[in-house]
Every structure is written in structure tokens, then in C-alpha cells.
Amino acid sequence: MTGPESTDASNLRLRYEDGTVRLDGTVSAPLRARLHEASALEFESDPRTGTHRVPAFQYATLRALLERPADTGGNSRESASPGGESDEIASATVDDGVLSLGALSQLESAYTLREYQETALERWLETDPNRTDDDLPPAPRGVLELPTGSGKTVIGLKAIERLSKPTLIVVPTIDLLEQWERELEAEFDAPIGRFGGGEQRLEAITVSTYDSAYLKADSVGDRFGLVVFDEVHHLGGEGYRDIARLLAAPARLGLTATFERPDDAHEAVADLVGPLVHSIDVDELAGEHLAPYDVKRLEVSLTDEEREEYERNQSIFTDYLASSNIRMQSGSDYQELVKRSGTDAAAREALLARQRAREITRSSDAKIRALESILDENRDERIIVFTASNDLAYEVSERFLIPTITHRTGTEERREILERFREGTYSRVVTSNVLDEGVDVPDASVAVVLSGSGSEREFTQRLGRVLRPKDDGGRALLYEVVSQETSEERVADRRR
Amino acid sequence: MLTKDLLRVSRAGGRYQPRFAEREHRPLAARVIGIYQGHVGESRGALESALEELEREISGAGAASAGATSSGSASTASQRSVDEFKLVRGFAALLDRETTVQTEAPLEPVRARRAAFEAAEAVGGVASEEERAMALVGAGETLDISADDIAASLYADLEDRQIVESVDSRWSPDELLAQYNLSLAQTALFDATEIRVRSSDPKALISAIKRLRLMYEIEKTPAGREVVVTGPTRLFRATRRYGTRFARLLRTVAKTSEWRLEATIDDRGTERTMSLSADDPVSVPDAEPVVDVSFDSGVESDFAARVSAVDLEWDLVREPEALESGTRVMIPDFAFDYRHADFRVYLEIMGFWTPEYVEKKLAQLEQLEDVDMIVAVDESLGVGEEIAARDHRAIPYSGSVRLKDVADVLREFESDLVAESVASLPDEIEPDEDAVALAALAETYGVSEDALSETSYPNHELVGRTLVRPAVLEDLGDEIEGGMDLTDAESALGSYGITDSSAVLSRLGYRVDWEGLSGGTVRER
């Protein structure tokens, strides 16, 4: 038979395989060279199977390169390539079986977008290089940066509706999973699949947690034409990046309130999902969508017993610091301590002592008493109490008979509590930090923060959740309860 | 397997070695087992505190010994006490799996909560202790139980408050150490990006690799064949994604008597090498749960299922031994062993391959090892026929491999083999027995029954598939008569070793009137 170099046409078959796109068949020498040179493509030959492969997330780039030889995958140095070469490549017949998308009828939703939302969505759709090309799947890519409370979910729903392709939505928490599931079921006449919270059900439209998506990505990576990453900054984590790499979905949308990460991981996100294409400023929304609020700060003291216990533990910690060379002035000092505690028993004991000291300040009796008077003074308000630890959330729940939602709350009960709070059966809810991101907790007029962690992002996101005016039109109220003369106070100061 | 925070490794000298539990840790293992057994009937929280206590004790001992030594050798001492507390956690993690806890409460906690929260709303919200008591009484009234029972049930399902019901561990302290060491080695593999394995049972290894959806190459090294295990996306970058699968693979590896494993570890960005072997205290204490042989592609598993349903003169062998091919080695998907002679044909089912690759592969096989090979080639490239024309050992297929095509090729081999064995048989055979089944005779000569059809039998007559001496037939003719019960006739035949009764009865001029399913009467025709 004739050798591969003398064949004048390339017969290519593209298939999805465990997170990669496999190229079977004859890859003619000029084409091979072109693919190797394309800077946006990791095109490799695989001696294990005698084929070629690219990572699944580069599927759209690969198709574009095969279809439009003038494209160089983000690199223009070949723009003046000789005509003969592209003729030859144009003659390549490509049997593209990468995606196996389930049937999905044209989606319709009742939402209409506000103007700023419409603009954001359009910016994203405009990134699609295949907009005018019916042969290729739609492939818009990019991240939208939208403040909490600006309706990220609605924009996501509209994006899904516009493309009407099987879609995977990836979210960081069970609460968001439930929220998306509820919204999607309400809007679209299609079964909604779910990976996470104990269920593994695949449908044309499926919502998944990041963790489940990490585990499932290489087995379902060919089932979706669009992937939406909610709170896309999570994708910057080294392990989670794999999710985006293993999926073949050509269309990608990232949603976040804070795109940039201090560790520059957003550059990896841009590579995998697309660049930041539009950003809405909080100021644009002020007044209209976010309610103004007042802050009251209550300082409470530890009981003598608590104080003693606190001092004892705190000194174990400071003694260790004194005897080692860690000064705890920056995050990296803390990292160093955590690292040492993995192998050094004394460092571990110091760390545990510090945890115990913090625990005491977080759940001091005085805080419970402060909460008692807050609850007493705000009897007709809808109140959310935030705690930084599960234990305190349960303590508050048990003492004041307020329903609680923590990481451990089961799906069913969690749904019931949120629903009952939404409809008014319950007027109070206490939660540890599970509601930090993106979950809609409707219409509370009073928030109580018992021992916040002080990280700015957590703080604002919590506020964004409760900023609703009171029924009488009065301003919303935020209580912050901190222990006196402890490190917690400094944390609260840092926020101002 | 343990969680990664419980990993104990030594990085001394740039290596990466799990710090296995030693014999000296036996008393510690015994204490942890004792704590678990001693807390049956108590709360999970109490068990947890006891473990923390033990952990502190060990850390304290470590710190004390570190403090007692002079500053010069302090680092050695603290090195020794280093992360021993993780042993407690590691043992506990393994025992946890054998432990069952249960919620014990007068009322299902979810119901108690709902009632209490509703009652709290009904009293206008709870702030003071009095309001709390009122709400609990109200909740109790709606469910007709006491307020105390409501309060006791409220969060009885919290993990810490659940009751340890039983600890099913069958492990002795030594067994716990063994279990721990295997788990530790597995955990160390979580961060592996590639492993290289030498094993005394490569078949089981390859089978497990396929089952875990990993990929492999086999390389010949001076030390022997080495299986290099990676995953599909390893092509583009080192990834820890397959670490947990490598960890599962270790169970298969460590079950054999002779093995050696070298793992490339991504240790927070630093590449390190971990070596494990049969010399380490890593063994598989429990028999692994029985798992069906599974296959890496649907085409293969489908094929195996269909072969097992058909009666061939060949036995299907899955994952046969490796075939040498230069410095590389390949392991074909299947082999067929001919039942009547020592003869093996290999079958490789190729997905979609380039024609160059198929040709190269065939050429390699032809050149390097004296084996008979059938290659099933996906015909979608349109080269199947061309290859088939060049070499009868290639079968084109689309979708699934047609069993008939394989059987046809096997039959070609079969007829060659039959011809060969016929050539080896004498022209005449005179068996000693009065009556003997052809199958038995074929077995004696190590040939197929078909091969015997060319032979003549001067002293016997072939009745059905049995050779019988004419004299025996005569005797039987006298013994059996019309109207005789079939059972009696059969026992007469049986006394000469004849089991194929219907053929012989027919030869003697009888038929059987059947009564019911088994009984019958012999009649003259």
C-alpha cells in the first residue's frame, strides 16, 4: 500500500476520550506541522495508542484550525501562508464525533434582562468566532464580573437559553446547586440533571458542584456544548482547573464577583474559560438594587472563666512563637506554622491552642446574651444570624430555637428551611458560613454577625445577601458582635 | 486509603518514602483499638475526646523527650517524635470504617426541630430562657410528648452526640499495622503523576490497569519488563489526577510475591521519586472483593461475552502473556487456545488506527516473535479489505467484531491442525475396550474427534459416536428384547460402558416409547 506521505487528502476522525480529543487517521505532514506550530494548541502524538491528541478544552480551537486554515489559533505569524498549503488542508475530510449531545429543544425563559445585564450577555456572545458559521458549534468564551445581587444567575439562564445547547453548570456549594436546580426547573421545560449532594444524574442540562465535576469530567466531557462556571474564581485552584481542561464544551461562560485573584490564578481561568469580557461596577447598581444599611457594633467581654481559659491557650501559642522564629505578621507566617504543624508536634499543639482560644471568643456566653437582647429588640424583623463555626450555629439554634443551616444540614431539611424562611413561616435563621456565596436569601432586614472571620470578601458577600429595607421602609441593620480585647477586635477594625 | 493530612513521609536525602508503622508501634495500635472498643455505648464526642487525649499524650512525650535531650541532638529527637500523633489519627481513620454509630433520641430529631422552630415562631420568637421553655412545652403538646424529650431530641443526630453502637474490627494490633501500612503507601501515591511497575503477575496488573481506565506502555529494561502506567491526559502535562487510581492499583501490585514500584511524585511542585517493593511492609491483608474481569473498551467486553456464549473448539484467554517486540512489549487483548493441541492464536482488537500503524504492528509481530495473530481492524478507514487481502490474519469490523469472522479464521487454523494431527495418527486403531466413546479416544490421542474420522477401526463398529465390538452388539441383541423397561436396557448397555443408548438401541432395531420425561419402554421397530 502507499505510504502516508503520498496521500493527498487527510482523513481525520475526531473522538472524545477521557478528557482528550483523539485524532485518528492520516495527518498529512503539512497539517501536522501546522497543528504543532499553532501556539494555542497542545497537539501531541500519543505512542501509547499510535494516534494524536489535544486536551479536550482545545477542541473548539482545533476545529477552527481544521476548518479555517488561515486561523492560527491566536497566533498571526502564519497569516501569509502559501495558498497551496491551505488548499491541501481544505481537502481534509473531518469526521467530527467529539461531542455527543443529547436532544434539547429550543429553550424559552420568562426572564427579561435589565439593560446592564443585556449588555453583559451581548459582550459575551460577541466573543464567538463561529457566530456566522453554521458548520461549527457556537464557541463564545469569557468571564463576566458582576457584583453580588446583580442577578448573575439570570444572566447565566439567558446565556443557556440563547445557545440552547446541552449545558453543564458548575457551582461551589450545595446551596447554589439547589438554587440553580430550582431556577432551571422553573424556567425550562426540560429535566435537570445533578451531580452532587449524593446524586449523580446526567441530563442535557446538568448542575454540578466543583467537587463532583472534578470526579466526573473525563467521563461526561463530551456531553455538553456549553459550560457555565458560577463563582468562576474557584477554577483557579490547581485541582479544579482539570474540570475545564477535561471538558470539550466549545462555549464557556464564567461568572464571578471578583475575577482577579491575588495569586494570579485568574490567568489560568482566562486560559481555560476565556478572558474577562465585561465588568459591572457596584456603583452602577447602587440605590437601585442594593439597599442602604446601618451598622451597630457591640463589644462583649468574656466571663472570668472564659478569660482564664483563653489566656491559658493563647500563651501556649505565643510561647511557641517566641521559642521559634515565627512572628505571625503576615499570611505566610501563618502558612509556615501550619506547614510545621504537619511534622512538628509542638507546632501542632500551638496551633490547636490557638484554635481553642479563638473558639472561646467566638462562642462566649456574653455573645449569647448579646444575641438575646438583639432578638428581643427586633421581634418583628426578619433576622439572619451568621456564625463562623458550626458549633456556635448549633448552640444558637438550640438556645433560641432558630432553624440553622450548616455544611452538615441535609439537602431536604436545608431546602425546607430556606423555603419556609422565604415564605415567612420562619422569621429567623442562623447559619455558619455556608451562605457566603451567591445563594439568594430573600429579604432579611436585620443581620447579626457573630464573630466574622474578617476576610473582606466574606464580609461584603454576607452583606450583599441581607441588604433589604425593612417593611416600614426603614434602613436595614447590621449588628456586629465582637469580644473585647481579643484578636477578634483587630479583625473587625481591619474592615473599617 | 487515608486522607492526605495523615500522610507520613520522609524526604530525607531528597527521597520520598512513606514512614511505615513498625513493630514498636504495636502498643499504640492496641491502645487505639482499646479506646474504640471501650466506647461502645458512649457518644462519638466522648470517643473523639479520648483520641485527642492520647494524641496529646504522644505529642507531650515527644516534646518532653525533645526537651530532655541536649541542644546538640534535639533535632534528632524531635525528628523521631515528629508526626507520631498522626499515627493515632491514621489508626482511628481505619477503625472508623468498622464502627457504626446511631442516633438515639425519643423523637426523630428532624421532627423535633420542626416542631420546636414552629412553636418558637408561635410564641413570637424566643429570646429569654422562659420563652424557650414555653416554646418547648408548646412543641411537646403538638406531638404529645414531654418538653424534655423535645429538647433531648433536638440535635441528637449531630455527629458528636451520636452513640457508638458497635466496633466490628476483627483486626489484631498487628493486622491494624498492616492495614495502616498499605493505606499509607496508597495515600502517598495520591500525588503520583506516573508509576513504573515490575510484577511477577503482569497479567493481573494489565487487567487492573484497564479496569481502572489507565493507560500503559511496556518497556524492556535490563532488570526486566517494566509497565509504565499513566492516564490519557498525561500526554500534555504531569497531573495528579490519576493518583487515586494508582493507589487502587497498588492493591493488585502488592498482592504478588515479587514486585517493585517506582512513582514520580509531584510534591507541591517538586518532583520526587518514591520506591516501593515487596521488601517494604506493604501487603494486602484482606482478600480483595471479587471483581469481574472488565475491559477497557466496549468492543472488547462485548466480544468476550459473545464468545463465551458460543461453543468453539477453542478456549478464550483474556489478557494473555506479553509478546516481545524489540525493546517494547505488547499484550494482545485475547488469545484462543485450541482444546485438542498445544496451540495458541492471539487476537488483538484495534479501535480506529492508522493503516501505517496496523501494518507496522503486523510487521513487528511477524518479524519478532513466532506467534499466530488475528487482528480485528475497524473498517471505517476503508483499509480493512486491503489488509485482509494482504494477510488473512486481519479481520475488518465496524461497530462490533463479528464472531463468525473470527470463527472462520479459527476454523482455518483448525483444519490445518486437524490435518496435522491426522497425519500423526496411525491408519488403524485397535482400542482395548469393548466399547469406547470417540471423545474418550480423541482425548487419549490428544486430537479432536474430527481427526479420528479418517482412521479405520478393524475390530470395532462405529455406532453413533461410540466404537463397539461386533461381539458386544450380538450379546446386547440377546439381552435386550421388545417390551423391556428402558432403565433395564440402559443398565445392560451401561455394563459395557456404553452411554450413548439411543444410537445403539437403534442399531439393534429398537425404538423407545417415551412415558413422561424420563421413563420409557423399548419396542421393536
Contacts between the chains, C-beta under 8 A, distances in Angstrom:
chain1	res1	chain2	res2	distance
A	1	B	355	6.5
A	1	B	359	7.1
A	1	B	383	7.3
A	1	B	386	5.9
A	1	B	390	7.9
A	3	B	356	7.3
A	4	B	354	7.3
A	4	B	355	7.9
A	4	B	356	5.4
A	11	B	381	6.9
A	13	B	352	5.9
A	13	B	380	7.2
A	15	B	352	7.5
A	17	B	232	6.2
A	18	B	213	6.4
A	18	B	231	7.3
A	18	B	232	4.1
A	18	B	233	7.4
A	19	B	232	5.9
A	19	B	233	5.0
A	20	B	232	5.0
A	20	B	233	5.8
A	20	B	235	7.1
A	20	B	236	7.9
A	24	B	351	7.8
A	24	B	352	4.2
A	24	B	353	7.1
A	24	B	354	7.0
A	25	B	352	7.4
A	25	B	354	6.2
A	25	B	381	6.6
A	26	B	354	6.0
A	26	B	355	7.7
A	26	B	356	7.8
A	42	B	236	4.9
A	44	B	235	4.8
A	44	B	236	6.4
A	46	B	235	5.5
A	47	B	217	6.9
A	48	B	215	5.0
A	48	B	216	7.4
A	48	B	217	5.5
A	48	B	230	7.6
A	49	B	215	7.7
A	49	B	351	7.9
A	49	B	353	8.0
A	50	B	353	5.8
A	50	B	354	6.5
A	50	B	357	4.0
A	51	B	352	7.9
A	51	B	353	7.5
A	51	B	354	7.5
A	53	B	232	7.5
A	53	B	235	5.6
A	53	B	236	7.8
A	55	B	233	6.5
A	55	B	236	5.1
A	218	B	232	7.4
A	218	B	233	7.7
A	239	B	240	7.8
A	242	B	239	7.0
A	242	B	241	5.7
A	245	B	233	7.1
A	246	B	233	7.1
A	342	B	5	7.4
A	342	B	83	6.7
A	343	B	82	4.8
A	343	B	83	4.9
A	344	B	78	6.9
A	344	B	82	6.6
A	344	B	83	8.0
A	345	B	58	7.6
A	345	B	59	3.8
A	345	B	62	4.6
A	345	B	63	5.7
A	345	B	78	7.7
A	345	B	81	5.7
A	345	B	82	7.1
A	345	B	83	7.5
A	345	B	84	7.3
A	345	B	85	5.9
A	346	B	59	7.5
A	346	B	63	5.2
A	346	B	66	7.6
A	346	B	78	7.8
A	348	B	59	6.6
A	348	B	85	6.6
A	349	B	56	7.4
A	349	B	59	5.6
A	349	B	63	7.4
A	372	B	127	5.1
A	372	B	128	6.8
A	373	B	127	7.4
A	375	B	125	6.3
A	375	B	126	7.4
A	375	B	127	4.4
A	376	B	127	3.9
A	376	B	128	7.3
A	379	B	124	6.2
A	379	B	125	5.4
A	379	B	127	7.9
A	394	B	155	5.9
A	394	B	158	6.5
A	397	B	155	7.5
A	398	B	154	5.9
A	398	B	155	5.9
A	399	B	132	6.9
A	400	B	120	7.3
A	400	B	126	4.8
A	400	B	127	7.1
A	400	B	132	7.1
A	401	B	116	4.8
A	401	B	117	5.9
A	401	B	119	7.2
A	401	B	120	3.7
A	401	B	126	4.8
A	401	B	132	6.2
A	401	B	135	5.3
A	401	B	136	7.6
A	402	B	117	7.0
A	402	B	120	7.0
A	402	B	126	7.5
A	403	B	113	7.1
A	403	B	117	4.9
A	408	B	158	7.7
A	408	B	159	7.3
A	413	B	110	6.0
A	413	B	113	7.9
A	416	B	114	7.8
A	425	B	118	7.5
A	425	B	121	7.0
A	426	B	117	6.2
A	426	B	121	6.4
A	427	B	121	6.4
A	427	B	125	6.8
A	428	B	125	6.7
